[in-house]
Amino acid sequence: MAEARTTATLAGVAPALAESLGAGLPPLVVEAERVAATVMQGVHGRRRSGQGEAFWQFRPYVAGDAAARVDWRQSAKADRLFVRETEWEAAQTVLLWRDPSASMDWKSHLSNTEKARRADLLLLALAALLLRGGERVRLLPSPRGSRAFAGRGALPALARALAQQAEARLDADLLSEHAVPRHGRLVLFGDFLQPLTEVQAALGAFAARPVRGQLVQVMDPAEETLPYDGRVRFEGLEGEAPTLVPRVQDVRALYAERLALHRAGLADLARAAGWGFTVHRTDKPPEAALLALWMALAPPMGA
């Protein structure tokens, strides 16, 4: 009888395991910096119009622009009016969270990394980009009154904090008004395989608030394709009862349909809250996911 077995490697981390995890962080930081540097080669900063002093661009005058914003010298060179735009210089706070549930610690034979490790890599690589861009970064959960990480040299400290962080499931308390600044941005990494009602309860509070975010669903390729055949016993990581499927190939189409419906539900919930939603598979290069995420965060906070 074929079996698909999974084990929770980091749930309920013991002190010795926590120490070994901490010892493995430097390579993860190096890898995150490498991924961030690769993305940066094709990105020229997060420049956008806003309140600052550094010149960004000239653009044609449109009805409603204040006369004080017209650049008369540039306008004199043409037959139309031009407005001088400056680059947004106000540092913003981006809050990052990675799902601590045991299901994130799984990987199949189709991938060489656990979902949790890939999520950590994406989180740290995104943090590296944000810190290079002058943004502030905080982890969720974050003790009240704690300071955000800032500056390019803050990434190792952020990685250590991530390794030592207490587990916190996605719920309304995690994303409470006290935990998230009014104009902060959030990026949540997880598999989001829990019931949609739980995700809805967590995101619902932000539907009417100027807080925007991104849901990044990190999935193992086997969770996408169900590549097993024959008699398979599936064992859950979070207290679920084992499920014995006599012929997995007979339920593959139904499984794909249910997964598609669940993912569409996640996308709808994110859209209703004014958030973005992306999917990343652990057998795919992290650079593409990071670039998409970076570009999604580029618009101003109020957009």
C-alpha positions as CSV (number, residue, x, y, z in Angstrom):
1,M,0.0,0.0,0.0
2,A,1.5,3.3,-1.0
3,E,1.4,6.0,1.7
4,A,1.8,9.8,1.6
5,R,3.2,10.7,5.1
6,T,3.8,14.1,6.4
7,T,5.6,15.2,9.6
8,A,5.6,18.5,11.4
9,T,9.3,19.4,11.8
10,L,9.0,22.8,13.5
11,A,5.6,22.7,15.3
12,G,6.2,23.1,19.1
13,V,9.9,23.9,18.6
14,A,12.1,22.5,21.4
15,P,15.0,24.7,22.6
16,A,17.6,22.5,20.9
17,L,15.7,22.7,17.6
18,A,15.3,26.4,18.0
19,E,19.0,26.7,18.4
20,S,19.7,24.7,15.3
21,L,17.2,26.8,13.4
22,G,19.0,29.9,14.5
23,A,22.3,28.4,13.3
24,G,20.8,28.0,9.9
25,L,19.7,31.6,9.5
26,P,22.9,33.1,8.1
27,P,22.7,31.0,4.9
28,L,19.0,31.9,4.6
29,V,19.9,35.6,4.9
30,V,22.6,35.2,2.2
31,E,20.1,33.5,-0.1
32,A,17.5,36.2,0.6
33,E,20.1,38.9,-0.3
34,R,21.0,37.1,-3.5
35,V,17.3,36.8,-4.6
36,A,16.8,40.5,-3.7
37,A,19.9,41.5,-5.7
38,T,18.7,39.5,-8.7
39,V,15.3,41.3,-8.7
40,M,17.0,44.7,-8.1
41,Q,18.9,44.3,-11.4
42,G,15.7,44.9,-13.3
43,V,14.1,47.4,-10.9
44,H,15.1,51.0,-10.6
45,G,13.7,51.7,-7.2
46,R,10.1,52.4,-6.0
47,R,9.9,55.9,-7.4
48,R,6.4,57.4,-7.4
49,S,4.9,60.8,-7.2
50,G,4.4,62.3,-3.8
51,Q,5.5,64.9,-1.3
52,G,9.2,65.2,-1.4
53,E,12.1,67.4,-2.7
54,A,13.8,65.1,-5.1
55,F,12.8,65.7,-8.8
56,W,11.1,62.7,-10.4
57,Q,9.5,63.8,-13.7
58,F,7.7,66.4,-15.7
59,R,4.2,65.6,-16.9
60,P,1.5,67.6,-18.9
61,Y,-0.7,69.8,-16.9
62,V,-4.3,68.5,-16.4
63,A,-7.4,70.3,-15.1
64,G,-7.3,70.5,-11.3
65,D,-3.6,70.8,-10.9
66,A,-2.6,73.8,-8.7
67,A,-1.0,76.7,-10.6
68,A,1.9,76.6,-8.1
69,R,2.9,73.2,-9.4
70,V,3.4,74.4,-13.0
71,D,7.0,74.5,-14.0
72,W,7.1,77.7,-16.1
73,R,10.7,77.2,-17.4
74,Q,9.9,73.7,-18.8
75,S,6.5,75.0,-20.1
76,A,8.2,77.8,-21.9
77,K,10.1,75.3,-24.0
78,A,6.9,73.9,-25.5
79,D,3.4,75.0,-26.4
80,R,1.8,73.4,-23.4
81,L,2.0,73.5,-19.6
82,F,4.1,71.0,-17.6
83,V,3.9,70.1,-13.9
84,R,7.0,69.2,-12.0
85,E,6.6,66.1,-9.9
86,T,8.7,65.1,-6.9
87,E,9.5,61.6,-5.6
88,W,7.7,60.3,-2.6
89,E,10.2,60.3,0.2
90,A,8.2,59.5,3.3
91,A,9.3,56.1,4.7
92,Q,6.4,53.7,5.1
93,T,5.9,50.7,7.4
94,V,5.4,47.3,5.9
95,L,4.3,44.5,8.2
96,L,5.2,40.9,7.4
97,W,3.7,37.6,8.7
98,R,4.4,34.0,7.9
99,D,1.9,31.3,8.7
100,P,3.3,29.2,11.6
101,S,0.8,26.3,11.1
102,A,2.3,22.8,10.9
103,S,1.1,22.4,7.3
104,M,3.7,24.8,6.2
105,D,6.5,22.4,7.3
106,W,5.6,19.9,4.6
107,K,7.3,19.2,1.3
108,S,6.7,16.5,-1.3
109,H,9.0,14.6,-3.6
110,L,8.4,17.2,-6.2
111,S,10.0,20.0,-4.3
112,N,13.4,20.4,-2.5
113,T,12.1,22.8,0.1
114,E,9.4,23.1,2.7
115,K,6.7,25.7,2.3
116,A,7.8,27.4,5.5
117,R,11.4,27.8,4.4
118,R,10.3,29.2,1.0
119,A,7.9,31.6,2.7
120,D,10.8,32.7,5.0
121,L,13.0,33.2,2.0
122,L,10.4,35.4,0.2
123,L,9.7,37.3,3.4
124,L,13.4,38.1,4.0
125,A,14.1,38.9,0.4
126,L,11.2,41.3,0.3
127,A,12.4,42.8,3.5
128,A,15.9,43.3,1.9
129,L,14.3,45.2,-0.9
130,L,12.2,47.3,1.4
131,L,15.1,48.2,3.7
132,R,17.2,49.1,0.7
133,G,14.4,51.4,-0.5
134,G,14.3,53.2,2.8
135,E,11.1,51.6,4.1
136,R,10.5,50.4,7.6
137,V,9.7,46.7,8.3
138,R,8.0,45.0,11.2
139,L,7.0,41.4,11.9
140,L,3.6,40.3,12.9
141,P,3.0,39.6,15.7
142,S,4.9,42.6,17.0
143,P,4.9,43.7,20.7
144,R,3.1,46.9,21.2
145,G,5.5,49.8,21.2
146,S,8.3,47.8,19.5
147,R,10.4,49.6,16.9
148,A,10.4,48.8,13.2
149,F,13.5,47.5,11.5
150,A,15.2,50.1,9.3
151,G,18.3,50.4,7.3
152,R,20.1,48.0,5.0
153,G,22.0,46.4,7.9
154,A,18.9,45.4,9.7
155,L,18.2,42.2,7.8
156,P,20.2,39.8,10.0
157,A,18.5,41.2,13.1
158,L,15.1,40.8,11.4
159,A,16.0,37.2,10.4
160,R,16.9,36.4,14.1
161,A,13.6,37.9,15.2
162,L,11.7,35.8,12.7
163,A,13.4,32.6,14.0
164,Q,12.6,33.5,17.6
165,Q,9.1,34.8,17.0
166,A,6.2,33.3,18.9
167,E,3.6,31.5,16.8
168,A,0.5,33.5,15.9
169,R,-2.3,32.2,13.7
170,L,-4.1,34.4,11.2
171,D,-7.1,35.9,13.0
172,A,-8.7,39.3,13.8
173,D,-6.5,39.8,16.8
174,L,-3.3,39.5,14.8
175,L,-4.6,42.1,12.3
176,S,-6.2,44.3,15.0
177,E,-6.3,48.1,14.8
178,H,-3.7,48.2,17.6
179,A,-1.2,45.9,15.7
180,V,-1.4,47.6,12.3
181,P,-0.7,51.4,11.8
182,R,-3.3,53.3,10.0
183,H,-1.4,53.6,6.7
184,G,0.7,50.4,7.1
185,R,0.9,47.8,4.4
186,L,0.8,44.1,5.2
187,V,2.1,41.0,3.4
188,L,0.9,37.7,4.6
189,F,2.7,34.5,3.6
190,G,0.9,31.1,4.1
191,D,-0.8,28.2,2.4
192,F,-4.2,29.6,3.4
193,L,-5.8,26.2,3.3
194,Q,-8.0,26.9,6.4
195,P,-11.7,27.5,5.9
196,L,-12.4,30.7,4.0
197,T,-14.5,32.0,6.9
198,E,-11.4,32.2,9.0
199,V,-9.6,34.3,6.4
200,Q,-12.7,36.5,5.9
201,A,-12.8,37.2,9.7
202,A,-9.2,38.3,9.7
203,L,-9.4,40.5,6.6
204,G,-12.9,41.9,7.2
205,A,-11.8,44.6,9.6
206,F,-9.8,46.3,6.8
207,A,-12.5,46.6,4.2
208,A,-13.3,50.2,5.2
209,R,-9.8,51.2,6.4
210,P,-6.9,52.7,4.5
211,V,-4.8,49.6,5.1
212,R,-3.7,47.6,2.1
213,G,-2.0,44.3,1.8
214,Q,-1.0,41.2,-0.2
215,L,-1.9,37.6,0.4
216,V,0.9,35.3,-0.9
217,Q,-0.2,31.6,-1.1
218,V,2.8,29.3,-0.9
219,M,2.0,25.8,-2.2
220,D,3.9,22.6,-2.7
221,P,3.5,21.3,-6.3
222,A,2.0,18.1,-5.0
223,E,-0.8,20.1,-3.4
224,E,-1.6,21.5,-6.8
225,T,-1.5,18.3,-8.9
226,L,-2.1,15.5,-6.4
227,P,0.4,13.3,-8.3
228,Y,-0.3,10.0,-6.5
229,D,-1.9,6.8,-7.8
230,G,-3.5,3.8,-6.3
231,R,-4.3,3.3,-2.6
232,V,-2.9,6.2,-0.5
233,R,-3.3,7.1,3.2
234,F,-3.1,10.8,3.8
235,E,-2.1,11.9,7.3
236,G,-2.9,15.4,8.5
237,L,-0.4,17.6,10.4
238,E,-2.9,19.6,12.5
239,G,-5.0,16.9,14.2
240,E,-7.0,15.8,11.3
241,A,-8.0,12.1,11.1
242,P,-6.1,10.1,8.4
243,T,-7.9,9.7,5.1
244,L,-7.6,6.5,3.1
245,V,-8.3,6.9,-0.6
246,P,-8.5,3.6,-2.5
247,R,-7.8,5.2,-6.0
248,V,-6.3,8.7,-5.8
249,Q,-6.5,9.1,-9.6
250,D,-10.3,8.8,-9.4
251,V,-10.6,11.9,-7.2
252,R,-7.9,14.1,-8.9
253,A,-10.3,16.1,-11.0
254,L,-12.6,16.7,-8.1
255,Y,-9.6,17.8,-6.0
256,A,-8.5,20.2,-8.7
257,E,-12.0,21.7,-8.8
258,R,-12.2,22.1,-5.0
259,L,-8.8,23.7,-4.9
260,A,-9.7,26.1,-7.7
261,L,-12.9,27.1,-5.9
262,H,-11.0,27.7,-2.6
263,R,-8.4,29.8,-4.4
264,A,-11.1,31.8,-6.2
265,G,-12.6,32.4,-2.7
266,L,-9.3,33.7,-1.4
267,A,-8.9,36.0,-4.4
268,D,-12.5,37.4,-3.8
269,L,-11.8,38.0,-0.1
270,A,-8.6,39.8,-0.9
271,R,-10.3,41.9,-3.5
272,A,-13.1,42.8,-1.2
273,A,-10.6,44.1,1.3
274,G,-8.7,46.1,-1.4
275,W,-5.8,43.6,-1.2
276,G,-3.8,41.7,-3.8
277,F,-3.5,37.9,-4.1
278,T,-0.7,35.9,-5.6
279,V,0.3,32.2,-5.7
280,H,3.8,30.8,-5.6
281,R,4.8,27.1,-5.9
282,T,7.9,25.9,-4.1
283,D,9.3,24.2,-7.3
284,K,9.4,27.6,-9.0
285,P,12.2,30.2,-8.8
286,P,11.6,32.7,-5.9
287,E,12.7,35.6,-8.0
288,A,9.6,35.8,-10.2
289,A,7.3,35.8,-7.1
290,L,9.4,38.4,-5.4
291,L,9.4,40.7,-8.5
292,A,5.6,40.4,-8.7
293,L,5.2,41.1,-5.1
294,W,7.6,44.1,-5.2
295,M,5.7,45.7,-8.1
296,A,2.4,45.1,-6.3
297,L,3.7,47.1,-3.4
298,A,4.9,50.0,-5.5
299,P,1.7,52.1,-5.6
300,P,1.2,54.7,-2.9
301,M,-0.4,53.6,0.3
302,G,-3.7,55.2,-0.4
303,A,-4.1,53.7,-3.8
